[in-house]
């Protein structure tokens, strides 16, 4: 189905839905990638529309990210706290501040510690991101030859930590990650949909390979949207280019759910 007809069908379903859920990845979806990850702020206009969606309570708004929840909150900069699933679904922070985190097996913790120590020994400390259940090695901003060298090292060195522990290596846009296989973004989506039950209209917006689990879990149950400058093979239903088409989608969501024009 063409994008426009797919969207027209979805907007009709959203208008008549009793419950609505908007699920959003962060990096690469709501914000452009940055070499300095602590400066990856949302595209201009994103904060304002998300604040309005939260203010009107017209939808359940959920951020589902590979980042640690504590790192997402200041970057989002929203007036009120949305529901956030961090570390690929291992963490969950509720709008009232309550938090849950999945207990990790001892072998997973030991594997992540060993991989961290090894990478630090190679001089990669500044490129490492530690978070619950995962260790990411970032190479954004390096030249292709350097990236190939670091990727090759990580695959060789960290593969040893996937034996005997419930861990695996995962590629993402700008790096590689050793993390627990216990949860992924698709598990978060499945949990949210189960909580909402029937008569729920849902959408998930994401950009990279880690979002494919979410697209798969939403298949036949909602609209999955690939948000990125260049198209890639995906299970998503439609493709949008940020930031203009992203903002257009979020604005349309607001208008359909509230009956109010955007921008207000």
N, C-alpha and C positions, 0 to 999 in steps of 0.2 A: 504494500500500500504506500502511496506517495505521502511525503511528510505533511502536506497541507490537509489532505483528507484524513490522515491519522490524527492530526491535531484537532480538526473539526469534530471528529467523532469523540475524542477525549474531552474536549471542552463541554460538549453536550452531556456527557456522563458526569462530569464534575459539577455542572450546574444543578443536576437533579439528585446528587448524592446526599445521604444523611450524614455521612462522616467523610472527612477528607484528610489525607496524610501527604505531606510534602517532605521527602527525604533527600538530603543534599550532601554530597561529598564536599570537602573544602579545597585542598590544594589542587590547582588546575581546573577547578570547576567554579567556585565562588571567587577565587583569587588567582592571579597569574603566578606562574612559578618564579621564584627569586633565588639567586645564589645564597643570599642571606635569608635563611628560612624564618628568622624572627621578624622579618620585614615584609612578609608575604600578606599584605593587607587585601581586603576584598576589592573587587573592581568598583570604581565610583558608581554610586547609586544602589549597590547591593544592600548595604546596611540599611538604607532608608526604607526600601521595600520590605525587607525582612522584619524591621521594627514594626511596620504597619501591620503585617500579617500576624505578628505576635500580639500586637496591641488589640486588634479586632477579635482575636481568638477564633478566626474563621476556619482555621485548619490546625491540625497537629503538625508542628514544624520540628523536624529532627535532623541534626547534623550527624553524619556517619563518616568517620575519618580514620586514617591510619595514625594520625597524631595522638599524642597523649592529651587527654581532655584539658589538663591544666595549661597546655600550650595553645589550645584553640581559643579559649575564652577571651584572652586579651586581644588576640588578632581579630576576632569577630567584632568586638567593640559594640555589641548590641545593648540597648537600654535595659532589657530584661533577659534572663538566662533561658535559652531554649533547651530542649532535651538534646543531649549529646552522647553519642556512642563513640568512644575512642579506642585506639589500639586495635583496630579492625574488629571491634565488637567485644573485646575482652573487658572493657570498662563501660559503665553506663552512669551518666550523671543526669539527675532529674531536674526540672525547672525549680523545684523547691530547695535544691542544694544537696539532696540525698544522693549517695553514690553506691554503686555496686561494682565489684571487680571479681573476675573469675580466679579461683585459686589455681596456681600453677604447680605442676608436678615438680618434685625436687630435681629430676633429671633435666627438665626444661630449664630451670634456673641455673643449674650447673653448666649446661651447654651454652647459654647466653653469656655467662660470666667468662667461660673459657674463650669464647669467640671474641669477646671484648678485649680481654687481656692480650690475645694474639694480635689483634688489629692495632692496639695501642703500641705494641712492640714494633710494629712495622711503620709507626709514625702517622697513623691515620686518626688519631684521637679527635682532631678538630672536625673531621668529616663523619664522626659517629653520632648517632642519635639513639639514646637508651630510653626505653619506655616499657610499660608492663607487657611482658610476653614477647618482646621483640627487640632486635638490634638492627638498625639500618645504617648502611654505609652510603653516603651521598657523594656524587661526583659531578654535580651540575657546575658548569662554568669551566671545566677542564677541556683540553683539546682531545680529539678522538683517540690519539695514540695513548695518552694518559688514561683515558677511560677504559680502553681495551686492557691495559696493564692491570688496573685496579680490579676490573671485573674478573679477569682471569685469576688474579690472586685470591679474591674472595670466594670464587667458586671452588677452587682447589683447597684453600685453607679451611673454609667454613663447612664444606661438605662432610668433614670428619665429625662435626657436631650434629649431624642429622641421623647418625647411627646410634640406636639405643635410646633415643629421646624422641618425644612427640614433636619434633621440629622439622622445618623444611626451608629451603631457599626460595624466595619469591622475588621476581623482578618487578620494579616499578619505574615510572617515568623519572629518571634522574638518579637511579641507584639500585641497590640490591639489599634484601632484608632476610635475616634469619629470624624466624618467629614460630611461635607455637601453632600447631595445626588444630588446636582446640576450637577456635572460633574464626569466623571471617565475616565480611560485611553482609554476605548473604544470610547468615544466621541472624544478624540483627534485623534485617528486613523481614524474615520469616516470623520472628518474635513479634514485631510491631503489627504485622498483618493479622496474626493470631489474636492479639489483644483487641484489635479493632473489630474483628468478626465480619459478618456479612454487611452489605450495603456501604462498603467503604470504597472510595475512589482514591487511588494512590499513584504517586509518581516518584521516581528516583532519578537524580541527575548526578552523573559521574564522568570521569575522563579517562582513567588508565586501567591497566589490567586488573588491579585489585578491586575495581568496581564491577568486573564481569560476574563475580559471585552474586552481587546484588541484582544485576540485570537478570541472571538466571533464576533467582528466587522469585522475582516479580513477574516472570514470564506468564502471560495469560491472566494476570491478576491486577495489572496496572500498566502504566506507561513508563518505559525505561528510556532515558535520554542520554546520549553521548554528547558531552560538552568539551570540545577541543578545536583548535585551529585547523588541524588536518585530520581527515577521516582515516580510520583504521578498521580492520575486521572486528566485529563486535556482535553481541547478542542484543544490543539496544534496539529499540523500535525506530527511533529517529535520531538525527544528528543536528546539533546546533553549534554555531560558532560564537564564542564569547568575544567581547562582552555584549554586543548589541542584541544578538538573538537570545542570549541568556536573560538580559533585562526585559526584553519583550515577553518572554515566557513568564517570568515572575510577575510582571505587571498584569498580564492577562489572567494569571491565577488569582491575583488580588481582585481584579474586576469581576471575574466570574463568581468568586466566593462571597464578595461583599456587595456587589451591585454598584460600587463606587468607581469613579474614574481614577486612573493612575497616569501621571502623578497627581497627588491630591493638592 
